[in-house]
Amino acid sequence: MTVVATVLGTRVHALAQACERALLVSDLHLPADGGSPFAALGHAVAAARRERTPLFLLGDLFDSYVARGQARVGIWRDTAALLRQLADDRVPAHVLHGNRDFLLGPEFAAASGAVVVAGGLRGALGGVDTLLLHGDELCQNDLPYQRAKRWLRHPVTRAIARSLPVALALRVAARARAKSAMVIRGGDQTRFLPTAAAVGAAFATGASRLVFGHIHRFARGRHGVGEYRVLPAFDADPVGLAIDAAGWRPVRCTAAGLVAVAEPGPCPFGN
């Protein structure tokens, strides 16, 4: 994939072709038992297949993904098989790296038929020049995370982690998630907000619209001349964005199809 920009250390890749239709969701955090988030993903995939709509998963598809061997077992194998239905129907699917599954690699791409994106995407969605990010790079006041991110994503660290036996990888991931949850509960919660400067840096790429997740808030607003949309955590409420001839609209993914929901308000930014 062609890198067209860098936003706060995140490489932004060019979307291969414009999409007049799309379905965008983020932060599914699929647990080991699948549960209701996996069922809701099934509804999203069914809708994408039915309408031949490209599906974009904007990071944290899984609660954790560490070792390449995970793609062959459990929820990771089942999710790849679910996404493979789209590939078999020649409906594109893109999976962005999130902070919980940035070790997704070519083994998952091969099993699922999806394009795994190590960074962001930029392209025309519904006729709008759009930048898609997971969103963790925008939370510049979350200093402990930003410091840890540098060494966690170092090539040596990544190579060691991806080669771990699955059972050991899952134990490591569980400990990391427990420590992260403890850190999140403590201190100033505003540090987890995107900063105005970071959002400005995203729009400095020239994109007209920015879509991201990560912060688990459902929001829509403007920053300068651009519009941003923040996707909620799909595992808490399976809401995403549908793009088609009718425009951009938030929808809930249900067994009955995509159901329209009310537009949200703006997102607060950190300084």
Backbone as CSV, one residue per row, in Angstrom:
resi,resn,N_x,N_y,N_z,CA_x,CA_y,CA_z,C_x,C_y,C_z
1,MET,0.839,-1.194,0.000,0.000,0.000,0.000,0.877,1.247,0.000
2,THR,0.412,2.281,-0.671,1.174,3.514,-0.801,0.941,4.408,0.406
3,VAL,2.027,4.862,1.036,1.935,5.795,2.163,1.835,7.205,1.600
4,VAL,0.786,7.927,1.981,0.562,9.265,1.439,0.771,10.364,2.469
5,ALA,0.871,10.009,3.746,1.072,11.007,4.793,1.452,10.301,6.082
6,THR,1.897,11.080,7.044,2.139,10.587,8.398,1.474,11.540,9.365
7,VAL,0.675,11.011,10.278,-0.019,11.814,11.278,0.451,11.386,12.655
8,LEU,1.260,12.214,13.286,1.728,11.948,14.643,2.325,10.550,14.766
9,GLY,3.120,10.189,13.788,3.811,8.912,13.785,3.050,7.781,13.121
10,THR,1.790,7.988,12.781,0.977,6.960,12.126,1.055,7.130,10.617
11,ARG,1.438,6.080,9.933,1.470,6.132,8.481,0.052,6.038,7.925
12,VAL,-0.250,6.914,6.991,-1.559,6.926,6.342,-1.388,6.390,4.929
13,HIS,-2.165,5.366,4.598,-2.068,4.689,3.312,-3.216,5.125,2.406
14,ALA,-2.960,5.088,1.124,-3.980,5.451,0.150,-4.963,4.307,-0.033
15,LEU,-6.249,4.617,0.039,-7.274,3.640,-0.284,-7.178,3.331,-1.772
16,ALA,-7.212,2.068,-2.107,-6.950,1.649,-3.488,-7.942,2.238,-4.477
17,GLN,-9.206,2.367,-4.055,-10.194,2.940,-4.965,-11.290,3.637,-4.180
18,ALA,-11.937,4.614,-4.824,-13.022,5.341,-4.184,-14.187,4.396,-3.905
19,CYS,-14.916,4.671,-2.831,-16.071,3.865,-2.447,-17.287,4.768,-2.345
20,GLU,-18.281,4.505,-3.159,-19.529,5.265,-3.066,-20.369,4.781,-1.888
21,ARG,-20.153,3.532,-1.480,-20.841,2.964,-0.334,-19.791,2.467,0.655
22,ALA,-20.114,2.481,1.927,-19.200,1.947,2.937,-19.953,1.771,4.248
23,LEU,-19.442,0.856,5.081,-19.928,0.677,6.448,-18.707,0.708,7.352
24,LEU,-18.695,1.635,8.318,-17.554,1.848,9.191,-17.940,1.527,10.631
25,VAL,-17.141,0.691,11.294,-17.327,0.415,12.717,-15.954,0.387,13.378
26,SER,-15.948,0.484,14.706,-14.670,0.525,15.418,-14.813,-0.086,16.806
27,ASP,-13.685,-0.521,17.331,-13.585,-0.959,18.731,-14.591,-2.045,19.087
28,LEU,-14.481,-3.166,18.382,-15.342,-4.304,18.670,-14.867,-5.069,19.905
29,HIS,-13.540,-5.063,20.143,-12.964,-5.724,21.318,-13.491,-7.153,21.468
30,LEU,-13.484,-7.900,20.364,-14.062,-9.239,20.407,-13.369,-10.079,21.478
31,PRO,-14.122,-10.593,22.452,-13.534,-11.414,23.509,-13.356,-12.853,23.043
32,ALA,-12.690,-13.637,23.868,-12.389,-15.020,23.491,-13.645,-15.839,23.238
33,ASP,-14.758,-15.496,23.924,-15.983,-16.272,23.731,-16.892,-15.685,22.655
34,GLY,-16.452,-14.646,21.977,-17.254,-14.045,20.909,-18.395,-13.217,21.445
35,GLY,-19.384,-13.875,22.002,-20.499,-13.200,22.639,-21.287,-12.295,21.703
36,SER,-21.984,-11.321,22.291,-22.835,-10.425,21.513,-22.063,-9.563,20.518
37,PRO,-20.805,-9.137,20.805,-20.090,-8.361,19.796,-19.845,-9.152,18.507
38,PHE,-19.568,-10.453,18.638,-19.352,-11.270,17.446,-20.655,-11.427,16.661
39,ALA,-21.770,-11.581,17.389,-23.069,-11.674,16.712,-23.364,-10.380,15.963
40,ALA,-23.059,-9.236,16.584,-23.299,-7.950,15.933,-22.398,-7.764,14.719
41,LEU,-21.159,-8.245,14.811,-20.279,-8.199,13.636,-20.880,-9.037,12.518
42,GLY,-21.474,-10.162,12.876,-22.148,-10.981,11.873,-23.261,-10.214,11.171
43,HIS,-23.999,-9.398,11.929,-25.052,-8.575,11.321,-24.441,-7.551,10.364
44,ALA,-23.304,-6.955,10.763,-22.641,-5.969,9.904,-22.145,-6.621,8.618
45,VAL,-21.559,-7.803,8.750,-21.064,-8.509,7.566,-22.226,-8.876,6.651
46,ALA,-23.337,-9.338,7.235,-24.512,-9.696,6.430,-25.027,-8.488,5.658
47,ALA,-25.066,-7.327,6.316,-25.527,-6.111,5.642,-24.571,-5.710,4.526
48,ALA,-23.278,-5.815,4.784,-22.287,-5.466,3.767,-22.387,-6.397,2.564
49,ARG,-22.604,-7.679,2.813,-22.758,-8.633,1.706,-24.025,-8.350,0.908
50,ARG,-25.102,-8.088,1.632,-26.395,-7.882,0.972,-26.364,-6.642,0.072
51,GLU,-25.738,-5.571,0.571,-25.700,-4.308,-0.168,-24.419,-4.133,-0.968
52,ARG,-23.551,-5.152,-0.908,-22.245,-5.072,-1.579,-21.517,-3.787,-1.189
53,THR,-21.421,-3.619,0.118,-20.852,-2.412,0.708,-19.519,-2.719,1.356
54,PRO,-18.434,-2.057,0.973,-17.146,-2.269,1.633,-17.237,-2.018,3.136
55,LEU,-16.576,-2.876,3.894,-16.592,-2.796,5.354,-15.229,-2.311,5.845
56,PHE,-15.255,-1.320,6.736,-14.034,-0.784,7.327,-14.120,-0.958,8.839
57,LEU,-13.139,-1.673,9.404,-13.044,-1.903,10.843,-11.879,-1.056,11.343
58,LEU,-12.172,-0.014,12.136,-11.180,1.013,12.430,-10.362,0.732,13.690
59,GLY,-9.985,-0.520,13.882,-9.068,-0.848,14.966,-9.737,-1.478,16.170
60,ASP,-8.928,-2.216,16.939,-9.403,-2.974,18.094,-10.549,-3.899,17.715
61,LEU,-10.358,-4.599,16.602,-11.290,-5.659,16.232,-11.343,-6.693,17.345
62,PHE,-10.178,-6.995,17.927,-10.081,-7.990,18.995,-9.726,-7.338,20.321
63,ASP,-10.139,-7.981,21.393,-9.732,-7.534,22.720,-8.218,-7.666,22.866
64,SER,-7.650,-8.667,22.203,-6.194,-8.794,22.151,-5.808,-9.693,20.986
65,TYR,-4.696,-9.362,20.381,-4.099,-10.208,19.345,-2.595,-9.998,19.448
66,VAL,-1.881,-11.070,19.765,-0.443,-10.965,19.999,0.328,-11.851,19.031
67,ALA,0.064,-13.157,19.076,0.858,-14.123,18.329,0.193,-14.508,17.013
68,ARG,1.011,-14.764,16.013,0.468,-15.116,14.694,-0.364,-16.399,14.740
69,GLY,-0.062,-17.265,15.711,-0.799,-18.516,15.820,-2.260,-18.338,16.194
70,GLN,-2.628,-17.181,16.707,-4.020,-16.953,17.096,-4.963,-17.024,15.900
71,ALA,-4.478,-16.693,14.731,-5.339,-16.698,13.541,-5.875,-18.091,13.222
72,ARG,-5.295,-19.125,13.845,-5.698,-20.506,13.544,-6.634,-21.091,14.583
73,VAL,-6.975,-20.323,15.633,-7.763,-20.901,16.728,-8.856,-19.921,17.185
74,GLY,-9.870,-20.489,17.827,-10.837,-19.719,18.588,-11.515,-18.576,17.847
75,ILE,-11.781,-17.509,18.582,-12.498,-16.364,18.042,-11.751,-15.715,16.886
76,TRP,-10.426,-15.811,16.893,-9.626,-15.190,15.836,-9.828,-15.941,14.518
77,ARG,-9.849,-17.262,14.595,-10.141,-18.090,13.412,-11.574,-17.858,12.941
78,ASP,-12.518,-17.806,13.891,-13.929,-17.644,13.528,-14.177,-16.280,12.883
79,THR,-13.499,-15.263,13.375,-13.661,-13.921,12.801,-13.076,-13.869,11.399
80,ALA,-11.933,-14.494,11.213,-11.346,-14.550,9.874,-12.300,-15.254,8.911
81,ALA,-12.923,-16.340,9.364,-13.865,-17.070,8.513,-15.086,-16.218,8.178
82,LEU,-15.546,-15.416,9.147,-16.685,-14.535,8.907,-16.345,-13.480,7.855
83,LEU,-15.176,-12.858,7.995,-14.761,-11.842,7.023,-14.466,-12.461,5.665
84,ARG,-14.064,-13.722,5.653,-13.785,-14.410,4.389,-15.044,-14.472,3.509
85,GLN,-16.219,-14.441,4.130,-17.460,-14.424,3.357,-17.510,-13.183,2.455
86,LEU,-17.021,-12.061,2.966,-16.978,-10.844,2.154,-16.012,-11.020,0.992
87,ALA,-14.826,-11.539,1.288,-13.829,-11.737,0.231,-14.362,-12.677,-0.845
88,ASP,-15.058,-13.738,-0.422,-15.600,-14.684,-1.395,-16.648,-14.028,-2.290
89,ASP,-17.336,-13.012,-1.756,-18.329,-12.274,-2.539,-17.721,-11.056,-3.236
90,ARG,-16.405,-10.921,-3.118,-15.673,-9.795,-3.710,-16.148,-8.443,-3.174
91,VAL,-16.433,-8.433,-1.879,-16.752,-7.193,-1.173,-15.543,-6.839,-0.315
92,PRO,-14.922,-5.684,-0.537,-13.698,-5.357,0.193,-13.928,-5.182,1.695
93,ALA,-12.944,-5.591,2.474,-12.931,-5.337,3.916,-11.532,-4.865,4.294
94,HIS,-11.475,-3.823,5.112,-10.204,-3.288,5.610,-10.223,-3.329,7.131
95,VAL,-9.131,-3.780,7.719,-8.986,-3.861,9.170,-7.791,-3.014,9.581
96,LEU,-8.045,-1.899,10.261,-6.952,-1.055,10.747,-6.407,-1.614,12.055
97,HIS,-5.123,-1.434,12.263,-4.537,-1.768,13.556,-5.116,-0.858,14.632
98,GLY,-5.414,-1.439,15.791,-5.781,-0.667,16.967,-4.697,-0.794,18.022
99,ASN,-4.922,-0.235,19.189,-3.928,-0.349,20.247,-3.931,-1.737,20.880
100,ARG,-5.032,-2.512,20.707,-5.087,-3.852,21.287,-4.701,-4.942,20.294
101,ASP,-4.697,-4.625,19.003,-4.417,-5.675,18.010,-3.471,-5.181,16.912
102,PHE,-2.490,-4.373,17.309,-1.538,-3.850,16.326,-0.567,-4.916,15.822
103,LEU,-0.666,-6.123,16.373,0.187,-7.211,15.903,-0.523,-8.101,14.871
104,LEU,-1.711,-7.712,14.471,-2.356,-8.410,13.347,-1.435,-8.368,12.141
105,GLY,-1.261,-9.508,11.511,-0.304,-9.568,10.417,-0.825,-10.289,9.192
106,PRO,0.087,-10.675,8.324,-0.319,-11.292,7.056,-1.056,-12.607,7.219
107,GLU,-0.848,-13.303,8.327,-1.564,-14.560,8.533,-3.073,-14.316,8.668
108,PHE,-3.435,-13.215,9.325,-4.856,-12.898,9.455,-5.418,-12.391,8.127
109,ALA,-4.628,-11.609,7.412,-5.059,-11.136,6.095,-5.309,-12.309,5.158
110,ALA,-4.419,-13.308,5.195,-4.574,-14.470,4.321,-5.809,-15.279,4.689
111,ALA,-6.057,-15.434,5.990,-7.194,-16.239,6.432,-8.521,-15.537,6.180
112,SER,-8.553,-14.221,6.313,-9.806,-13.469,6.233,-10.095,-12.894,4.854
113,GLY,-9.041,-12.704,4.054,-9.209,-12.027,2.780,-9.325,-10.521,2.922
114,ALA,-9.214,-10.012,4.154,-9.296,-8.577,4.395,-7.926,-7.932,4.206
115,VAL,-7.927,-6.630,3.956,-6.691,-5.858,3.908,-6.392,-5.377,5.322
116,VAL,-5.267,-5.814,5.888,-4.851,-5.376,7.213,-3.975,-4.143,7.049
117,VAL,-4.359,-3.052,7.690,-3.710,-1.761,7.496,-2.947,-1.373,8.759
118,ALA,-1.626,-1.296,8.632,-0.784,-0.890,9.758,-0.708,0.635,9.795
119,GLY,-1.819,1.252,10.178,-1.889,2.709,10.216,-3.262,3.183,9.811
120,GLY,-3.292,4.341,9.123,-4.560,4.911,8.698,-4.796,4.740,7.217
121,LEU,-5.976,5.181,6.776,-6.357,5.125,5.374,-6.902,6.487,4.955
122,ARG,-6.626,6.841,3.702,-7.221,8.061,3.158,-7.729,7.797,1.753
123,GLY,-8.956,8.220,1.500,-9.531,8.046,0.182,-10.898,8.667,0.116
124,ALA,-11.537,8.546,-1.019,-12.870,9.107,-1.229,-13.918,8.112,-0.775
125,LEU,-14.714,8.497,0.219,-15.841,7.700,0.698,-17.101,8.523,0.474
126,GLY,-18.007,8.002,-0.325,-19.215,8.755,-0.622,-18.918,10.114,-1.223
127,GLY,-17.826,10.196,-1.990,-17.467,11.445,-2.640,-16.746,12.441,-1.754
128,VAL,-16.410,12.059,-0.523,-15.744,12.960,0.424,-14.325,12.473,0.691
129,ASP,-13.343,13.359,0.604,-11.952,13.036,0.916,-11.857,12.768,2.421
130,THR,-11.659,11.502,2.778,-11.821,11.060,4.161,-10.542,10.429,4.696
131,LEU,-10.206,10.756,5.931,-9.080,10.164,6.648,-9.620,9.270,7.750
132,LEU,-9.227,8.001,7.718,-9.630,7.029,8.728,-8.450,6.701,9.621
133,LEU,-8.627,6.839,10.938,-7.605,6.499,11.918,-8.235,5.659,13.022
134,HIS,-7.381,4.915,13.740,-7.929,4.289,14.941,-8.240,5.368,15.966
135,GLY,-7.312,6.289,16.178,-7.562,7.420,17.064,-6.629,7.523,18.243
136,ASP,-5.859,6.473,18.543,-4.972,6.540,19.698,-3.881,7.588,19.531
137,GLU,-3.460,7.847,18.285,-2.427,8.848,18.047,-2.912,10.260,18.337
138,LEU,-4.231,10.447,18.416,-4.791,11.775,18.668,-4.823,12.126,20.153
139,CYS,-4.648,11.123,21.017,-4.727,11.330,22.467,-3.324,11.631,23.014
140,GLN,-2.802,12.779,22.647,-1.424,13.114,22.957,-1.179,13.408,24.438
141,ASN,-2.220,13.664,25.207,-2.045,13.899,26.644,-1.963,12.612,27.453
142,ASP,-2.228,11.489,26.812,-2.093,10.198,27.489,-0.629,9.776,27.408
143,LEU,0.187,10.449,28.200,1.642,10.291,28.078,2.130,8.883,28.390
144,PRO,1.616,8.200,29.437,2.093,6.821,29.676,1.870,5.918,28.464
145,TYR,0.711,6.041,27.839,0.436,5.210,26.666,1.338,5.584,25.499
146,GLN,1.498,6.869,25.244,2.310,7.286,24.107,3.765,6.852,24.275
147,ARG,4.269,6.865,25.517,5.643,6.383,25.754,5.725,4.879,25.544
148,ALA,4.735,4.135,26.087,4.752,2.675,25.942,4.595,2.268,24.486
149,LYS,3.821,3.035,23.736,3.559,2.703,22.342,4.849,2.620,21.537
150,ARG,5.807,3.480,21.844,7.058,3.519,21.069,7.835,2.210,21.197
151,TRP,7.923,1.679,22.426,8.716,0.444,22.554,7.881,-0.804,22.256
152,LEU,6.569,-0.743,22.507,5.732,-1.897,22.190,5.716,-2.184,20.688
153,ARG,5.824,-1.129,19.877,5.751,-1.305,18.431,7.117,-1.323,17.760
154,HIS,8.150,-1.409,18.577,9.498,-1.558,18.018,9.569,-2.900,17.278
155,PRO,10.258,-2.961,16.150,10.315,-4.211,15.377,10.788,-5.420,16.180
156,VAL,11.737,-5.231,17.092,12.223,-6.363,17.894,11.125,-6.863,18.829
157,THR,10.450,-5.933,19.519,9.359,-6.312,20.415,8.258,-7.040,19.649
158,ARG,7.924,-6.517,18.492,6.871,-7.119,17.685,7.252,-8.539,17.255
159,ALA,8.494,-8.722,16.830,8.925,-10.034,16.353,8.868,-11.070,17.472
160,ILE,9.299,-10.682,18.659,9.272,-11.604,19.795,7.838,-11.962,20.157
161,ALA,6.970,-10.947,20.248,5.581,-11.176,20.649,4.859,-12.073,19.653
162,ARG,5.040,-11.828,18.372,4.297,-12.585,17.369,4.726,-14.043,17.291
163,SER,5.910,-14.352,17.816,6.395,-15.728,17.775,6.043,-16.526,19.027
164,LEU,5.373,-15.896,20.002,5.039,-16.593,21.240,4.015,-17.704,20.996
165,PRO,4.075,-18.786,21.783,2.986,-19.769,21.758,1.676,-19.096,22.145
166,VAL,0.575,-19.546,21.583,-0.704,-18.873,21.784,-1.075,-18.777,23.257
167,ALA,-0.929,-19.856,24.008,-1.315,-19.844,25.421,-0.532,-18.792,26.193
168,LEU,0.773,-18.702,25.931,1.596,-17.706,26.606,1.213,-16.303,26.152
169,ALA,0.961,-16.133,24.872,0.566,-14.825,24.344,-0.707,-14.329,25.013
170,LEU,-1.660,-15.229,25.231,-2.920,-14.826,25.858,-2.717,-14.433,27.310
171,ARG,-1.808,-15.118,28.012,-1.531,-14.736,29.401,-0.867,-13.369,29.455
172,VAL,0.059,-13.120,28.555,0.733,-11.817,28.500,-0.280,-10.712,28.202
173,ALA,-1.165,-10.986,27.250,-2.167,-9.988,26.878,-3.117,-9.703,28.040
174,ALA,-3.513,-10.739,28.763,-4.434,-10.554,29.891,-3.799,-9.704,30.976
175,ARG,-2.526,-9.950,31.252,-1.834,-9.129,32.255,-1.725,-7.692,31.794
176,ALA,-1.436,-7.490,30.524,-1.312,-6.130,29.990,-2.643,-5.402,30.062
177,ARG,-3.749,-6.107,29.740,-5.058,-5.470,29.787,-5.436,-5.116,31.228
178,ALA,-5.103,-5.976,32.190,-5.411,-5.701,33.593,-4.645,-4.475,34.077
179,LYS,-3.376,-4.378,33.698,-2.575,-3.222,34.091,-3.119,-1.957,33.437
180,SER,-3.490,-2.056,32.167,-4.036,-0.901,31.458,-5.329,-0.424,32.104
181,ALA,-6.202,-1.372,32.480,-7.473,-1.009,33.115,-7.233,-0.278,34.425
182,MET,-6.219,-0.703,35.187,-5.901,-0.046,36.451,-5.415,1.380,36.206
183,VAL,-4.586,1.556,35.191,-4.076,2.886,34.860,-5.206,3.806,34.415
184,ILE,-6.116,3.267,33.597,-7.226,4.065,33.070,-8.122,4.561,34.194
185,ARG,-8.320,3.738,35.221,-9.197,4.133,36.326,-8.617,5.250,37.172
186,GLY,-7.316,5.426,37.127,-6.676,6.412,37.979,-6.341,7.698,37.251
187,GLY,-6.258,8.796,38.003,-5.774,10.059,37.451,-6.825,10.833,36.687
188,ASP,-6.362,11.852,35.982,-7.205,12.780,35.242,-7.751,12.109,33.982
189,GLN,-9.060,11.932,33.928,-9.666,11.230,32.801,-9.635,12.043,31.509
190,THR,-9.433,13.344,31.613,-9.387,14.160,30.394,-8.150,13.865,29.553
191,ARG,-7.175,13.177,30.131,-5.973,12.876,29.339,-6.266,11.874,28.223
192,PHE,-7.411,11.207,28.303,-7.765,10.232,27.274,-8.513,10.865,26.100
193,LEU,-8.741,12.169,26.163,-9.405,12.853,25.061,-8.416,13.177,23.948
194,PRO,-8.893,13.232,22.695,-8.018,13.738,21.630,-7.728,15.219,21.881
195,THR,-6.552,15.659,21.540,-6.234,17.074,21.701,-6.612,17.834,20.431
196,ALA,-6.919,19.104,20.615,-7.265,19.945,19.473,-6.105,20.021,18.488
197,ALA,-4.872,20.075,19.015,-3.697,20.161,18.136,-3.540,18.887,17.307
198,ALA,-3.813,17.739,17.924,-3.687,16.472,17.202,-4.736,16.356,16.106
199,VAL,-5.960,16.757,16.405,-7.011,16.740,15.388,-6.653,17.707,14.262
200,GLY,-6.075,18.842,14.634,-5.606,19.784,13.616,-4.535,19.180,12.733
201,ALA,-3.644,18.385,13.333,-2.592,17.729,12.549,-3.186,16.736,11.556
202,ALA,-4.269,16.067,11.968,-4.939,15.127,11.050,-5.540,15.882,9.864
203,PHE,-6.196,16.997,10.135,-6.793,17.776,9.052,-5.743,18.489,8.197
204,ALA,-4.548,18.651,8.740,-3.477,19.283,7.963,-3.054,18.431,6.772
205,THR,-3.469,17.164,6.751,-3.200,16.316,5.584,-4.002,16.785,4.373
206,GLY,-5.029,17.607,4.595,-5.870,18.077,3.508,-7.194,17.365,3.396
207,ALA,-7.430,16.336,4.221,-8.694,15.613,4.180,-9.830,16.511,4.643
208,SER,-11.009,16.277,4.095,-12.188,17.063,4.463,-12.926,16.476,5.654
209,ARG,-12.775,15.165,5.856,-13.501,14.498,6.936,-12.567,13.527,7.638
210,LEU,-12.660,13.482,8.953,-11.855,12.594,9.795,-12.797,11.672,10.550
211,VAL,-12.515,10.374,10.504,-13.301,9.389,11.252,-12.333,8.561,12.093
212,PHE,-12.648,8.430,13.374,-11.789,7.629,14.257,-12.617,7.044,15.385
213,GLY,-11.990,6.157,16.155,-12.621,5.530,17.302,-11.734,5.700,18.531
214,HIS,-11.440,4.618,19.197,-10.493,4.521,20.310,-11.021,5.091,21.614
215,ILE,-11.641,6.275,21.604,-12.005,6.925,22.860,-13.371,6.472,23.376
216,HIS,-14.059,5.611,22.627,-15.330,5.013,23.052,-16.408,6.073,23.298
217,ARG,-16.370,7.123,22.493,-17.405,8.161,22.530,-18.034,8.256,21.146
218,PHE,-19.316,8.476,21.120,-20.046,8.656,19.876,-20.197,10.162,19.674
219,ALA,-19.614,10.701,18.600,-19.598,12.151,18.462,-19.513,12.575,17.003
220,ARG,-19.900,13.822,16.790,-19.792,14.446,15.479,-19.634,15.940,15.681
221,GLY,-18.731,16.566,14.935,-18.547,17.999,15.057,-17.633,18.526,13.965
222,ARG,-17.232,19.759,14.125,-16.356,20.404,13.159,-15.096,20.897,13.858
223,HIS,-14.012,20.894,13.093,-12.747,21.443,13.566,-12.176,22.244,12.407
224,GLY,-12.175,23.572,12.534,-11.758,24.397,11.406,-12.718,24.207,10.246
225,VAL,-12.170,23.874,9.097,-13.015,23.691,7.908,-13.413,22.232,7.713
226,GLY,-12.953,21.346,8.594,-13.231,19.928,8.425,-14.287,19.411,9.387
227,GLU,-14.870,18.260,9.052,-15.828,17.597,9.922,-15.208,16.315,10.468
228,TYR,-15.417,16.046,11.748,-14.947,14.786,12.322,-16.151,13.978,12.799
229,ARG,-15.966,12.684,12.786,-16.931,11.754,13.365,-16.174,10.748,14.218
230,VAL,-16.688,10.501,15.402,-16.077,9.543,16.326,-17.028,8.363,16.476
231,LEU,-16.515,7.169,16.205,-17.324,5.964,16.320,-17.313,5.453,17.758
232,PRO,-18.446,4.970,18.247,-18.492,4.436,19.606,-17.873,3.042,19.670
233,ALA,-17.738,2.535,20.887,-17.261,1.163,21.067,-18.366,0.207,20.639
234,PHE,-18.099,-0.572,19.591,-19.097,-1.454,18.987,-19.548,-2.541,19.950
235,ASP,-18.670,-2.961,20.866,-19.054,-4.024,21.796,-20.065,-3.525,22.829
236,ALA,-20.078,-2.222,23.099,-21.054,-1.666,24.035,-22.384,-1.378,23.354
237,ASP,-22.322,-0.923,22.111,-23.516,-0.639,21.314,-23.089,-0.725,19.853
238,PRO,-23.633,-1.686,19.087,-23.124,-1.941,17.733,-23.541,-0.875,16.715
239,VAL,-23.045,0.335,16.923,-23.362,1.463,16.058,-22.164,1.791,15.182
240,GLY,-22.424,2.059,13.928,-21.378,2.471,13.000,-21.903,3.557,12.079
241,LEU,-21.184,3.779,10.992,-21.565,4.776,9.993,-21.832,4.075,8.670
242,ALA,-22.987,4.335,8.102,-23.305,3.841,6.764,-23.179,5.006,5.786
243,ILE,-22.549,4.734,4.649,-22.375,5.743,3.606,-22.956,5.178,2.312
244,ASP,-23.887,5.912,1.724,-24.479,5.481,0.457,-25.065,6.694,-0.252
245,ALA,-25.939,6.463,-1.192,-26.512,7.563,-1.976,-27.285,8.546,-1.106
246,ALA,-27.772,8.086,0.047,-28.518,8.953,0.956,-27.605,9.821,1.811
247,GLY,-26.300,9.595,1.740,-25.347,10.379,2.523,-24.681,9.564,3.610
248,TRP,-24.230,10.258,4.651,-23.583,9.638,5.806,-24.601,9.611,6.942
249,ARG,-24.762,8.439,7.567,-25.714,8.367,8.663,-25.289,7.289,9.660
250,PRO,-25.502,7.541,10.940,-25.195,6.516,11.944,-26.274,5.446,11.954
251,VAL,-25.849,4.197,12.110,-26.781,3.068,12.095,-26.385,2.058,13.161
252,ARG,-27.364,1.307,13.613,-27.114,0.190,14.517,-27.223,-1.101,13.719
253,CYS,-26.262,-2.005,13.918,-26.231,-3.271,13.192,-27.050,-4.306,13.954
254,THR,-28.165,-4.727,13.375,-29.075,-5.661,14.034,-29.383,-6.828,13.108
255,ALA,-30.034,-7.840,13.667,-30.429,-8.991,12.862,-31.418,-8.597,11.777
256,ALA,-32.155,-7.506,12.004,-33.134,-7.039,11.024,-32.512,-6.140,9.959
257,GLY,-31.235,-5.827,10.111,-30.564,-4.946,9.167,-29.980,-3.734,9.860
258,LEU,-29.668,-2.713,9.079,-29.098,-1.480,9.607,-30.232,-0.532,9.982
259,VAL,-30.259,-0.126,11.245,-31.332,0.719,11.768,-30.771,2.094,12.088
260,ALA,-31.388,3.142,11.560,-30.897,4.504,11.776,-30.983,4.892,13.248
261,VAL,-29.978,5.646,13.718,-29.981,6.194,15.076,-29.752,7.695,14.983
262,ALA,-30.011,8.387,16.079,-29.876,9.837,16.100,-28.418,10.266,15.983
263,GLU,-28.208,11.402,15.337,-26.859,11.962,15.239,-26.392,12.423,16.622
264,PRO,-25.125,12.211,16.939,-24.602,12.640,18.239,-24.134,14.101,18.221
265,GLY,-23.735,14.581,19.369,-23.183,15.929,19.493,-21.673,15.922,19.366
266,PRO,-21.029,17.076,19.581,-19.588,17.177,19.415,-18.804,16.493,20.527
267,CYS,-17.525,16.289,20.273,-16.615,15.658,21.230,-15.767,16.734,21.902
268,PRO,-15.589,16.678,23.219,-14.662,17.615,23.861,-13.223,17.243,23.491
269,PHE,-12.360,18.247,23.371,-10.945,18.024,23.076,-10.107,18.452,24.273
270,GLY,-8.973,17.791,24.444,-8.018,18.218,25.433,-7.167,19.356,24.884
271,ASN,-6.502,20.055,25.785,-5.648,21.173,25.358,-4.312,20.664,24.846
